Amino acid sequence: MDYDAIIIGGGACGLMCAVQAGLLGKRTLVLERNDKPGAKILISGGGRCNFTNLYTTPENFITKNPHFLHTAFSQWTVEDTISFFENFGEIQGQEKTLGQLFPKSNKAKDVVAVFTKLMYDTGQDIWLQTEVKSVKKQEEGYVVSFVREGNEQQLFCKKVVFASGGLSVAKLGASDFTVRSARQFGLSIVDTAPALVPLTITGKDATWYASLAGNSVFARVFNDRISFEENILFTHWGLSGPAILQISSYWRAGETFTIDLLPKFRLDELIKSERAAGGKRTVGQMLNDYFTKKMVEALGKYLPIELKIASLSKTDAKCVCDTIHKFIVKPAGDKGYDKAEVMRGGVSTDELNPRTLEAKKQPGLYFGGEAVDITGWLGGYNFQWAWASGYLIAQDL
């Protein structure tokens, strides 16, 4: 079996790499441990697959080396992603919110189908339910050891692509295989952690958050590094929702962040307006205009919601404004890799050629996708990096 490359992982990066290599007349073998390709694609966006983001820039990613991405995104752009799916799968993208592009069919399986058809058309092979155990250097190439149909087997190839993802979503076979292998080959690793992950609250405030489980609020969530305006969701164990998932990637254990629960309004101006109208309504009645009844009742722990606006002292008014606009949260932790959308950290970009993603120390080894120290925001950014990295690697196989 004479392959130009063996690709470990049949996810977004691995599939894109295989088909792009095929379009260049090369032959690859994809080894995938699941029983179908694109398992993570199929569950993304609730099965709808937010396959890119119209506003992707290197600034939408967490990495030790932001400049690294300029090369990748200049070679494979958002327009390239859109054209690829239109031309090869007749998939028309539709924007939902904040540049997030979904297939008009709202079916992630349509995205995977583009790759399976192209792989067939270009003669690429994929072996499912195949778990790779090791990759070892041997003379002018590498020996890949794997278990298939209960048997341990080996293949030799001059080039090997690591595209097996990170530790997020263990039920889909996630593992640290790529990171572990990179370390064995002497490549440096940026510390890994769950990212885009719900946050937990424990201690004396836990009951308060749990009492609001199911309530969603449009908010601005921020710390001294970043700010996001999207919904937050109160849960039985803490906080979730898009804005919380976003800030989680920039949060570290022991830190606090701040929530503006009413970012589109200024509460001091609302209070002033209420006073001008006589101030007969209570603080709670005023807040009922903007929050659910349950939310207002819960805020009564911190605010004088029974007090009439006209009776508010300067101290009371400041308390109301600060509580709503500067609500401080100190999470106990996060929900871990099983609930994380992606893994933060991974193979250091300093170890890779930015034009090809080949390891500088190990010619013939390539690293792409989630296991590289490039973590995107929520909303299609991580897919754009997966497609781009798969494309870059394919050009060099």
C-alpha positions in Angstrom: 0.0 0.0 0.0 1.8 3.1 -1.3 0.5 6.2 0.3 1.9 9.8 0.1 0.8 10.3 3.7 -1.0 8.6 6.6 -3.5 10.9 8.3 -4.4 10.2 11.9 -7.9 11.4 12.6 -10.9 11.7 10.4 -12.3 14.9 11.8 -12.4 18.4 10.2 -8.7 18.8 9.7 -8.0 15.2 8.7 -10.8 15.1 6.1 -9.9 18.4 4.6 -6.3 17.3 4.4 -7.2 14.1 2.6 -9.5 15.6 0.0 -7.1 18.5 -0.7 -4.3 16.0 -1.2 -6.6 14.0 -3.5 -7.4 17.0 -5.6 -3.6 17.4 -6.1 -3.3 13.8 -7.3 -1.9 12.4 -4.1 -3.0 9.3 -2.2 -3.6 9.3 1.5 -4.9 6.9 4.2 -7.0 8.3 7.0 -7.1 6.2 10.3 -10.2 7.0 12.4 -11.1 5.4 15.7 -14.8 6.1 15.4 -17.3 4.1 13.3 -17.9 7.0 11.0 -15.9 10.0 9.8 -16.5 13.5 11.1 -18.0 12.5 14.4 -17.4 15.9 16.0 -18.7 17.7 12.9 -21.9 15.8 13.1 -22.7 17.0 16.7 -21.5 20.6 16.3 -24.0 23.4 16.5 -26.6 21.0 17.7 -26.2 18.9 14.6 -26.4 21.9 12.3 -22.6 22.6 12.0 -21.5 26.2 12.2 -18.8 25.6 9.5 -17.1 29.0 9.5 -17.4 32.6 10.6 -17.6 35.5 8.1 -15.5 37.8 10.4 -12.6 35.4 11.1 -9.3 37.1 11.9 -6.2 36.0 13.9 -7.6 38.2 16.8 -10.4 35.6 17.3 -7.9 33.0 18.5 -5.9 32.3 21.6 -2.3 31.3 20.9 1.1 32.2 22.2 2.0 33.4 18.7 -0.9 35.3 17.0 1.3 36.1 14.0 1.4 32.4 13.1 -2.2 32.5 11.9 -1.7 35.3 9.4 0.1 32.9 7.1 -2.5 30.2 7.4 -5.4 32.5 6.8 -3.8 34.2 3.9 -3.5 30.8 2.1 -7.0 29.5 3.0 -9.6 32.2 3.6 -13.2 32.3 4.7 -14.1 32.8 1.0 -12.2 29.7 0.2 -14.2 27.7 2.7 -17.5 29.1 1.4 -16.5 28.3 -2.3 -15.3 24.8 -1.3 -18.6 23.8 0.1 -20.6 25.5 -2.6 -18.6 24.0 -5.4 -18.2 20.5 -4.1 -21.4 20.0 -2.0 -23.8 22.7 -3.3 -23.9 23.9 0.3 -25.2 27.4 0.6 -24.2 29.1 3.8 -26.6 31.2 5.8 -25.6 33.6 8.5 -27.4 33.2 11.9 -25.8 35.7 14.3 -22.4 37.4 14.6 -21.0 36.0 11.3 -21.8 32.4 12.1 -22.4 30.5 8.9 -24.5 27.3 8.8 -25.7 25.2 5.9 -29.1 26.3 4.7 -30.2 22.7 5.2 -29.2 23.0 8.9 -27.7 19.5 8.6 -24.2 18.8 9.7 -24.3 15.4 7.8 -24.4 17.4 4.5 -21.0 18.9 5.4 -19.5 15.4 6.2 -21.0 14.1 2.9 -18.9 16.6 0.9 -15.8 14.9 2.3 -16.9 11.3 2.0 -17.8 11.9 -1.7 -14.6 13.7 -2.5 -12.5 11.1 -0.8 -14.2 8.4 -2.9 -13.9 10.5 -6.1 -10.1 11.2 -5.6 -9.3 7.6 -4.4 -8.4 8.3 -0.8 -8.7 5.5 1.8 -10.3 5.7 5.2 -10.2 2.9 7.8 -12.8 3.3 10.5 -12.7 1.8 14.0 -8.9 1.9 13.8 -7.0 3.1 16.9 -3.5 4.3 16.4 -1.2 3.3 19.2 2.2 4.8 18.2 4.2 6.6 15.6 8.0 5.8 15.5 10.8 7.2 13.4 12.5 4.7 11.1 15.2 5.7 8.6 13.5 7.9 6.0 10.0 7.7 7.3 7.7 6.6 10.1 6.1 3.4 11.3 2.5 3.8 12.4 1.2 1.0 14.7 -2.6 0.6 15.1 -5.3 -1.8 16.1 -7.8 -2.7 13.4 -10.5 -5.4 13.6 -8.8 -6.7 16.8 -5.4 -7.1 15.2 -2.3 -5.0 15.8 -0.9 -3.8 12.5 1.9 -1.5 11.2 2.3 0.6 8.1 5.4 2.6 7.0 5.0 6.0 5.4 7.4 8.9 4.7 4.8 11.4 5.9 2.4 11.4 8.8 -0.3 13.9 9.7 -1.5 14.3 13.3 -5.1 15.5 13.1 -6.7 13.6 15.9 -7.9 16.6 17.9 -7.6 17.2 21.6 -9.2 16.1 24.9 -12.7 17.6 24.5 -15.7 15.3 24.1 -14.3 12.0 25.3 -17.4 10.1 24.2 -16.2 10.7 20.6 -12.9 9.1 21.3 -11.0 12.3 22.2 -7.5 11.7 23.6 -4.2 13.3 24.2 -2.6 11.1 21.5 -1.3 14.0 19.3 0.0 16.0 22.2 1.6 12.9 23.7 3.2 11.9 20.4 4.5 15.5 19.8 6.1 15.4 23.2 7.8 12.1 22.5 9.3 13.6 19.4 10.8 16.4 21.4 8.3 19.1 20.5 7.3 21.7 23.2 3.7 21.8 24.4 1.7 24.8 25.6 -0.2 23.7 28.8 -3.6 22.3 27.8 -7.0 23.0 29.5 -10.7 22.8 28.6 -11.9 25.9 26.6 -15.4 27.1 25.6 -16.6 25.4 28.7 -19.4 26.0 31.3 -18.2 27.3 34.7 -19.2 26.0 38.1 -20.2 27.9 41.3 -19.8 26.4 44.7 -20.0 27.6 48.3 -22.4 30.1 49.7 -23.5 31.5 46.3 -24.3 28.1 44.7 -27.9 28.0 45.9 -28.6 31.5 44.4 -27.3 30.4 41.0 -29.2 27.1 41.1 -32.5 29.0 41.9 -32.2 30.7 38.6 -31.5 27.5 36.5 -33.0 27.9 33.1 -33.0 31.7 33.1 -31.2 33.3 30.1 -30.0 36.9 30.1 -28.4 39.0 27.3 -25.3 40.4 29.0 -21.8 41.7 28.6 -19.2 39.5 30.2 -15.7 40.9 30.7 -12.4 40.9 32.5 -9.3 42.9 32.0 -8.4 41.0 28.8 -11.6 40.6 26.8 -15.3 41.4 26.6 -18.2 39.5 25.0 -21.9 40.5 24.5 -24.1 37.4 24.2 -26.5 35.4 26.3 -25.6 33.9 29.6 -27.5 30.9 31.0 -27.9 30.2 34.7 -27.7 26.5 35.6 -28.0 24.2 38.6 -24.2 24.1 38.9 -23.3 27.6 37.8 -23.2 29.5 34.4 -23.3 28.5 30.8 -24.5 30.1 27.5 -22.4 31.6 24.7 -20.9 34.6 26.6 -19.8 32.3 29.4 -18.3 29.8 27.1 -16.4 32.6 25.4 -15.0 34.2 28.6 -14.1 30.7 29.9 -11.2 30.5 27.4 -9.8 33.7 29.0 -10.4 32.7 32.6 -8.0 31.1 35.0 -8.7 29.4 38.3 -8.9 31.8 41.2 -9.8 34.8 39.0 -13.1 36.8 38.9 -14.9 38.3 35.9 -17.7 40.8 35.7 -21.2 40.7 34.1 -23.1 43.7 32.9 -26.7 42.3 33.1 -28.1 45.2 31.2 -25.5 46.3 28.7 -27.9 48.1 26.3 -29.1 50.5 29.0 -27.7 52.8 31.7 -29.4 52.2 35.0 -28.6 55.6 36.4 -30.4 57.2 33.5 -33.4 54.8 34.0 -33.5 55.8 37.7 -33.3 59.5 36.8 -36.2 59.0 34.3 -38.3 57.2 37.0 -37.6 60.0 39.5 -38.8 62.6 36.9 -42.0 60.7 36.6 -42.6 60.8 40.3 -40.6 57.7 41.3 -43.7 55.9 42.5 -42.6 52.5 41.2 -40.4 50.2 43.2 -36.9 49.1 42.1 -38.4 45.7 41.5 -41.2 47.0 39.2 -38.6 49.0 37.2 -36.4 45.9 36.8 -39.4 43.8 35.8 -39.3 45.8 32.5 -36.0 44.1 31.7 -35.8 40.8 33.5 -38.0 37.8 34.3 -39.9 37.8 37.6 -37.7 35.1 38.9 -34.6 37.0 38.1 -35.9 40.1 39.8 -36.8 38.1 42.9 -33.3 36.6 43.0 -31.7 40.0 42.7 -33.7 41.0 45.8 -30.8 39.3 47.7 -28.6 42.1 46.7 -31.0 45.0 46.0 -33.7 46.9 47.8 -36.4 45.8 45.3 -39.3 46.8 47.5 -38.1 50.4 47.9 -39.7 53.1 45.8 -37.5 54.9 43.3 -38.3 58.2 44.9 -37.0 56.9 48.3 -33.6 55.6 46.9 -30.6 57.2 48.6 -27.5 57.9 46.6 -25.9 54.8 48.2 -28.9 52.7 47.3 -28.9 54.0 43.7 -25.2 53.2 43.4 -25.8 49.7 44.8 -28.5 49.1 42.2 -26.3 50.3 39.3 -23.2 48.5 40.4 -25.1 45.2 41.0 -26.7 45.3 37.6 -23.7 46.6 35.6 -20.8 45.2 37.6 -21.9 41.8 38.9 -18.8 40.1 40.1 -18.5 36.3 39.6 -15.8 34.0 41.0 -16.2 30.5 39.5 -15.0 27.5 41.5 -13.9 25.7 38.3 -15.2 24.5 35.0 -17.2 21.4 33.8 -14.1 19.8 32.3 -13.2 18.3 28.9 -16.5 16.3 28.6 -18.5 19.6 28.4 -15.8 21.7 26.7 -16.2 22.5 23.0 -12.4 22.5 22.5 -9.0 22.1 24.2 -6.9 25.1 24.8 -3.1 24.9 24.3 -1.3 22.0 22.6 1.7 21.7 20.2 3.6 25.0 20.3 3.4 26.9 17.0 7.1 27.7 17.4 7.7 24.0 16.5 5.9 24.3 13.2 6.6 25.8 9.8 3.8 28.3 9.4 3.4 27.7 5.7 3.2 23.9 5.9 2.6 22.9 9.5 5.5 20.5 9.3 7.5 20.0 12.5 10.8 21.8 12.2 12.6 19.1 14.2 10.9 16.1 12.6 10.6 16.4 8.8 7.7 14.4 7.5 5.5 15.0 10.6 2.6 17.5 10.4 0.3 18.8 13.0 -3.1 20.5 12.4 -6.5 21.3 14.0 -7.3 21.3 17.7 -4.1 19.8 19.1 -2.1 22.8 18.0 -1.9 25.8 20.3 -4.6 27.7 18.4 -8.0 28.0 20.0 -10.8 29.9 18.4 -13.8 31.7 19.8 -17.2 30.1 19.7 -19.0 30.5 16.4 -17.3 28.7 13.6 -13.7 29.9 14.2 -12.3 26.6 15.2 -13.7 25.0 12.0 -12.1 27.7 9.9 -8.7 26.8 11.5 -9.3 23.1 10.9 -10.1 23.6 7.2 -7.1 26.0 6.8 -4.6 23.7 8.6 -5.8 20.7 6.6 -5.4 22.6 3.3 -1.9 23.9 4.3 -0.6 20.4 5.2 -2.0 18.8 2.0 0.0 21.2 -0.2 3.2 19.8 1.2 2.5 16.1 1.1 
